[in-house]
Amino acid sequence: SSVQGPKRINSTEMGNTSKIRLPRKLFQSMSIQKVHVVVTVLDVTQLVVFKETKQTRHVLDNTVVGITVGDTKITGLQDPVQLTFTHGQLLHSMAPQCVFWDPGKGQEGGWNTSGCVTEPGDKGTICSCDHLTFFTLLLSPTLDRSTAQALKVIANVGCGLAVAFSIFSMVFYVFLRCTYKKFKSEESIQINLALHMHLISSLFLLNMTFLFNNWISSRSQLGLCKGLGGLTHYSLLCCFTWMALEGCHLYLLFVKVLGTYIRHYLLKLCIIGWGLPALVVTVTGSIGSYGEYNIQNMDHQPVLSLCWIKPEHITVHYITNCGYFGLIFLFNTVIFGVVAWKNYHLQSTRAAKENSKSWKVGLVAVGLFCLLGATWALAFLTYGNASVPMLYLFAILNSLQGLFIFIWLVVLYYPKKEEIAGSSSNTIRNDKNTTVSQD
């Protein structure tokens, strides 16, 4: 009634309780004293309707819930109706999504998300919608077997290329140090190159552990899989940390340009770059976080197995990987923006216009972009409907990261008769008279 408000309607089946909450204001706005609330629970397997042309998504428990209040079509609710779909622990390869049936979508109708907000939880998902109609919870597969195999092939080939070009970069570094005098005598160039080599070494370690991961995880050696899972996590954290240190170094070179002197500078960077990830992995490993990680399909068949953080400790992944990289990415994005801004103003000078080449400046910018880990940010877009295209783009671009950095190093540091005068090159070569010492 309009005075008492609605009662909560529960439907219990096999010990699970789903709930529907209708807002009180919905009833208070009605002029009549009593109104009929009808809740219809339908099994979609027994119906012709509620069938999409491309059935790539699964309806939770094959159940659709319809809600009507009186004879009026209700839309635009300020206080939304809430449906709680109770379920167990969802597969990690399934993404829940609140939808309603839209008869006007396509030729035969289809599921629509407009006006609905999805709030996933461990034991249930809350759907908040601003209208009344037929609702359900769709489970969208984020990864199928064929996609997983294709991504695995791309990742393996990419990791092989990354390992090869990491080795090429290290050989190039040794060649410069042994051949040209200025790479032996100029301390700023030595520190810059050494910093890049540590990042490349962490990428080399990460790609090597991933290649071993594919081989060992398929053999189900539990103890070895735990160790490799920890090593893979350590390698990934080292990459992220050295990307952050590259950003900090750019900050010292570009922002804080007035005579910065840090004793044992490179040694301190090494302690942070290699030591901090080791501390994190030690702590997470002590609580048994590492082991076999399986991505499964709707039939509970594994489509991909890795030695990684176990599913029951997925919070560790969100904190130590997603959260940690998110902070690093925000910091490096700000630094890259400052570098790009200063580079733009430097390019406007007459000397820069006469001596620099736009393609080299662009290449240096791309190198900085990869060096600061921008391609890894695509991982945040590998959720929802755009998951598969973003996964392909993520795998391809990160596979080419080693190649980009190698080309960048060659263009930037290989001595030529004509000195490259691009301001971004000057950034790395420390022509800002900033003193950063490792002594």
C-alpha positions in Angstrom: 0.0 0.0 0.0 1.0 3.6 -0.4 1.2 4.0 3.4 3.1 0.9 4.4 5.3 0.6 1.4 6.3 -2.6 -0.3 7.1 -5.9 1.3 10.3 -7.6 0.4 9.7 -10.5 -1.9 12.1 -13.5 -1.5 12.4 -16.5 -3.7 14.3 -19.4 -2.2 15.6 -22.3 -4.2 18.4 -24.7 -3.3 19.4 -22.6 -0.3 19.9 -19.4 -2.3 17.8 -16.3 -1.7 17.4 -13.5 -4.3 15.9 -10.2 -3.3 13.9 -7.4 -4.9 13.7 -3.9 -3.4 11.2 -1.4 -4.7 11.6 2.2 -3.6 9.0 3.6 -1.2 8.7 6.8 -3.3 7.3 4.7 -6.2 4.2 3.9 -4.1 3.9 7.3 -2.4 3.6 9.0 -5.9 0.6 6.9 -6.8 -2.9 8.4 -6.1 -4.6 5.1 -5.5 -4.5 3.4 -2.0 -3.6 -0.1 -3.2 -1.7 -1.3 -6.1 -0.8 -4.8 -7.4 2.8 -5.7 -7.4 3.5 -8.6 -9.8 6.8 -10.5 -9.9 7.2 -13.0 -12.6 10.0 -15.5 -12.6 10.5 -17.3 -16.0 12.7 -20.1 -17.2 14.2 -19.0 -20.5 14.8 -22.5 -21.7 11.0 -23.1 -21.9 10.4 -19.9 -23.9 10.9 -18.7 -27.4 11.5 -15.0 -26.3 14.6 -13.7 -24.5 16.8 -15.4 -27.1 19.6 -13.4 -28.7 20.7 -14.1 -32.3 24.3 -14.6 -31.1 24.2 -16.5 -27.8 27.7 -15.7 -26.6 26.4 -14.8 -23.1 24.8 -17.0 -20.5 21.7 -16.1 -18.4 22.3 -16.8 -14.7 20.3 -19.9 -13.7 18.3 -19.5 -17.0 16.1 -17.1 -15.0 14.4 -13.9 -16.0 12.6 -11.7 -13.5 9.7 -9.4 -14.5 8.4 -6.7 -12.3 5.2 -4.7 -12.8 3.5 -2.2 -10.4 -0.1 -1.5 -11.3 -1.0 -0.9 -15.0 1.4 2.0 -15.5 4.8 1.8 -17.4 7.3 3.1 -14.9 10.6 4.7 -16.1 13.0 7.3 -14.9 13.1 6.4 -11.2 15.3 8.7 -9.1 15.5 6.0 -6.5 16.2 2.8 -8.5 14.7 -0.6 -8.1 17.3 -3.1 -6.8 17.5 -6.8 -7.7 20.0 -9.0 -5.9 20.9 -12.0 -7.9 22.4 -14.5 -5.5 25.1 -16.9 -6.8 28.2 -18.7 -5.7 31.8 -17.7 -6.6 31.7 -16.8 -10.3 34.4 -18.1 -12.7 37.2 -15.6 -13.2 36.5 -15.9 -16.9 32.9 -14.7 -16.5 31.9 -11.0 -16.2 28.4 -10.4 -14.7 26.2 -7.7 -16.3 22.8 -6.5 -15.4 20.5 -6.2 -18.3 16.8 -5.9 -19.3 14.9 -7.1 -22.3 14.5 -4.5 -25.0 11.9 -5.5 -27.6 13.0 -2.7 -29.9 16.6 -3.7 -30.1 17.3 -5.3 -33.4 14.7 -7.2 -35.4 13.7 -9.6 -32.6 14.7 -7.7 -29.5 17.8 -8.1 -27.3 19.4 -7.4 -23.9 20.1 -3.8 -23.1 22.1 -2.2 -20.2 20.7 1.4 -20.4 19.6 2.7 -17.0 21.1 -0.3 -15.1 24.1 -0.3 -12.9 26.0 -3.5 -12.0 27.5 -4.0 -8.5 29.2 -7.4 -8.4 30.0 -9.1 -5.1 31.4 -12.4 -3.9 28.1 -14.1 -3.2 25.7 -12.0 -5.3 25.3 -9.2 -7.8 23.1 -6.1 -7.2 21.3 -4.6 -10.2 20.0 -1.1 -9.8 17.7 0.0 -12.6 15.6 3.2 -13.1 12.6 1.4 -14.7 10.5 -1.7 -14.4 10.5 -4.5 -16.9 12.1 -8.0 -17.4 15.6 -8.3 -15.9 18.3 -10.9 -15.6 22.0 -11.2 -15.0 24.2 -12.1 -18.0 27.5 -13.9 -17.6 29.8 -12.9 -20.5 32.8 -15.1 -21.2 35.9 -13.0 -21.1 38.0 -15.7 -22.7 37.2 -18.8 -24.7 39.5 -21.7 -25.6 40.3 -20.6 -29.2 41.0 -17.0 -28.1 43.1 -18.2 -25.2 45.2 -20.4 -27.6 45.6 -17.5 -30.1 46.7 -15.1 -27.3 49.1 -17.8 -26.0 50.8 -18.1 -29.4 51.0 -14.3 -29.8 52.4 -14.0 -26.2 55.0 -16.8 -26.8 56.2 -15.3 -30.1 56.2 -11.8 -28.6 58.2 -13.0 -25.5 60.7 -14.6 -27.8 61.2 -11.4 -29.7 61.4 -9.4 -26.5 64.1 -11.7 -25.1 66.1 -11.4 -28.4 65.9 -7.6 -28.5 66.7 -7.4 -24.8 69.9 -9.3 -25.5 70.6 -7.0 -28.5 70.1 -4.0 -26.3 72.6 -5.4 -23.7 75.1 -6.1 -26.5 74.6 -2.6 -27.9 75.3 -1.2 -24.4 78.6 -3.2 -24.1 79.6 -2.1 -27.6 79.1 1.6 -26.7 81.0 1.3 -23.4 83.9 -0.5 -25.0 84.2 1.5 -28.2 83.5 5.2 -27.6 85.3 7.3 -25.1 82.4 9.5 -24.0 80.4 6.5 -22.8 83.3 5.8 -20.4 84.0 9.3 -19.2 80.7 11.2 -19.0 79.0 10.2 -15.8 75.5 11.4 -16.7 75.4 9.2 -19.9 76.7 6.2 -17.9 73.9 6.6 -15.3 71.2 7.0 -18.0 72.3 3.9 -19.9 72.7 1.9 -16.7 69.2 2.8 -15.7 67.8 1.7 -19.1 69.8 -1.6 -18.8 68.2 -2.4 -15.5 64.8 -1.9 -17.0 65.7 -4.0 -20.0 67.1 -6.7 -17.7 63.8 -6.8 -15.8 61.9 -7.2 -19.1 64.3 -10.0 -20.1 63.6 -11.8 -16.8 59.9 -11.3 -17.1 59.7 -12.7 -20.6 62.0 -15.6 -19.8 59.9 -16.6 -16.8 56.7 -16.4 -18.9 58.1 -18.8 -21.5 59.1 -21.2 -18.7 55.7 -20.7 -17.1 53.9 -22.1 -20.1 56.1 -25.2 -20.1 56.1 -25.9 -16.4 52.4 -25.1 -15.6 51.3 -27.8 -18.1 53.3 -30.5 -16.1 51.5 -29.8 -12.8 54.6 -29.8 -10.6 53.1 -28.1 -7.6 56.3 -27.1 -5.8 58.0 -25.9 -8.9 54.8 -24.1 -10.0 54.7 -22.2 -6.6 58.3 -21.1 -7.1 57.8 -20.0 -10.7 54.6 -18.2 -9.8 56.6 -16.2 -7.2 59.4 -15.5 -9.7 56.9 -14.4 -12.4 55.3 -12.0 -9.9 58.8 -10.7 -8.8 59.8 -10.1 -12.5 56.6 -8.2 -13.1 57.0 -6.0 -10.0 60.6 -5.3 -11.0 59.4 -4.1 -14.4 56.9 -1.8 -12.8 59.4 -0.5 -10.3 62.1 0.3 -12.8 59.5 2.1 -15.0 58.7 4.2 -11.9 62.4 4.9 -11.4 62.7 5.9 -15.0 60.0 8.4 -14.3 61.7 9.7 -11.2 65.0 10.1 -13.1 63.2 12.2 -15.7 61.7 14.3 -12.9 65.3 15.0 -11.7 66.4 15.8 -15.2 63.5 18.0 -16.3 61.6 19.3 -13.3 64.2 19.6 -10.5 67.1 20.9 -12.7 69.0 22.8 -10.1 72.2 21.0 -9.1 70.7 17.8 -7.6 73.4 15.6 -6.0 72.6 12.2 -4.6 75.4 10.0 -3.2 75.5 6.4 -4.5 72.6 7.3 -6.8 72.6 4.2 -9.0 73.2 1.9 -6.0 70.1 3.3 -4.2 68.0 2.9 -7.4 69.1 -0.8 -7.5 68.1 -1.4 -3.9 64.7 0.0 -4.7 64.3 -1.6 -8.1 65.3 -5.1 -7.2 64.8 -5.1 -3.4 61.3 -3.7 -3.0 59.7 -6.4 -5.3 61.6 -9.1 -3.4 60.1 -7.8 -0.1 56.6 -7.9 -1.6 57.0 -11.4 -3.0 58.4 -12.7 0.2 55.4 -11.4 2.2 52.8 -12.7 -0.3 54.6 -16.0 -0.6 54.5 -16.5 3.1 50.7 -16.6 3.0 50.7 -19.2 0.3 49.6 -17.0 -2.5 51.4 -18.7 -5.4 50.3 -21.8 -7.3 48.3 -22.9 -10.3 45.9 -20.4 -11.8 43.3 -21.7 -14.2 40.9 -19.7 -16.4 37.8 -21.9 -17.0 34.9 -21.8 -19.4 31.2 -22.3 -18.6 31.7 -26.1 -18.5 34.4 -25.7 -15.9 37.1 -26.8 -18.3 40.4 -25.0 -18.1 41.3 -22.9 -21.2 44.5 -21.5 -19.8 46.8 -22.5 -17.0 49.6 -20.5 -15.4 51.8 -20.6 -12.4 50.7 -17.3 -10.8 48.7 -16.0 -7.8 46.0 -18.5 -6.9 42.4 -17.5 -7.4 41.6 -17.5 -3.7 44.3 -14.9 -3.2 43.1 -12.7 -6.1 43.1 -9.7 -3.8 46.9 -9.9 -3.7 46.9 -9.4 -7.4 44.6 -6.4 -7.3 46.7 -4.7 -4.6 50.3 -5.6 -5.6 49.8 -5.5 -9.4 46.8 -3.4 -10.4 46.9 -0.9 -7.6 50.7 -0.6 -7.7 50.9 -0.1 -11.4 48.0 2.3 -11.4 49.9 4.6 -9.1 53.1 4.3 -11.2 51.1 4.9 -14.4 49.5 8.1 -13.0 52.9 9.4 -11.8 54.7 8.6 -15.1 51.8 10.1 -17.1 52.3 13.4 -15.3 56.1 13.2 -15.9 55.6 12.4 -19.6 53.2 15.4 -19.9 55.8 17.7 -18.4 58.5 16.3 -20.8 56.3 16.7 -23.8 55.4 20.3 -22.8 59.0 21.3 -22.4 59.9 19.5 -25.6 57.2 21.4 -27.5 58.6 24.7 -26.2 62.2 23.7 -26.9 61.2 22.6 -30.5 59.9 26.2 -31.1 63.3 27.7 -30.8 65.3 28.5 -33.9 68.2 26.1 -33.1 65.8 23.2 -32.7 64.0 24.1 -35.9 67.2 24.1 -37.8 68.8 21.0 -36.4 66.1 18.5 -35.3 64.1 16.1 -37.4 60.5 15.6 -36.6 60.5 11.8 -37.1 63.4 11.5 -34.7 61.6 13.5 -32.1 58.5 11.4 -32.6 60.5 8.2 -32.2 62.1 9.5 -29.0 58.6 10.3 -27.7 57.4 6.8 -28.6 60.4 5.3 -26.8 59.7 7.4 -23.7 56.1 6.3 -23.9 57.1 2.6 -23.9 59.9 3.2 -21.3 57.4 4.6 -18.8 55.1 1.6 -19.2 52.2 3.1 -21.1 51.4 -0.1 -23.1 50.8 -1.9 -19.8 47.9 0.5 -19.1 45.9 -1.4 -21.7 45.4 -4.2 -19.0 42.8 -1.9 -17.3 40.7 -2.1 -20.5 40.6 -5.9 -20.8 37.2 -6.1 -19.0 33.7 -6.2 -20.3 32.6 -6.3 -23.9 35.9 -4.8 -25.3 37.9 -7.5 -23.5 39.0 -9.7 -26.4 40.2 -6.8 -28.8 42.0 -5.2 -25.9 43.7 -8.5 -25.0 45.0 -8.8 -28.5 46.2 -5.2 -28.5 47.8 -5.6 -25.1 49.6 -8.8 -26.1 50.9 -7.4 -29.4 52.1 -4.0 -28.1 53.8 -5.4 -25.0 55.5 -8.0 -27.2 56.9 -5.1 -29.3 58.0 -3.2 -26.2 61.5 -4.7 -26.3 61.8 -3.9 -30.0 60.7 -0.3 -29.5 63.2 0.3 -26.7 66.0 -1.3 -28.8 65.3 1.0 -31.8 65.0 3.9 -29.4 68.4 3.3 -27.8 70.1 2.9 -31.2 68.6 6.1 -32.6 69.3 8.0 -29.4 72.8 6.9 -28.4 74.6 5.6 -31.5 77.2 8.2 -32.2 76.9 10.0 -35.5 78.9 12.7 -37.3 76.0 15.0 -36.9 74.8 15.3 -33.3 71.1 14.8 -32.8 69.8 18.0 -31.4 66.2 16.9 -30.6 65.2 18.2 -27.2 63.9 14.8 -26.1 67.4 13.4 -26.8 68.8 16.1 -24.7 66.4 15.0 -22.0 68.1 11.6 -21.7 71.6 12.9 -22.2 71.1 15.3 -19.4 72.0 18.6 -21.1 70.2 20.5 -18.4 73.4 20.6 -16.2 71.8 18.4 -13.6 74.3 16.6 -11.4 73.3 13.1 -10.4 76.2 11.2 -9.0 76.6 7.6 -7.9 79.9 8.2 -6.0 
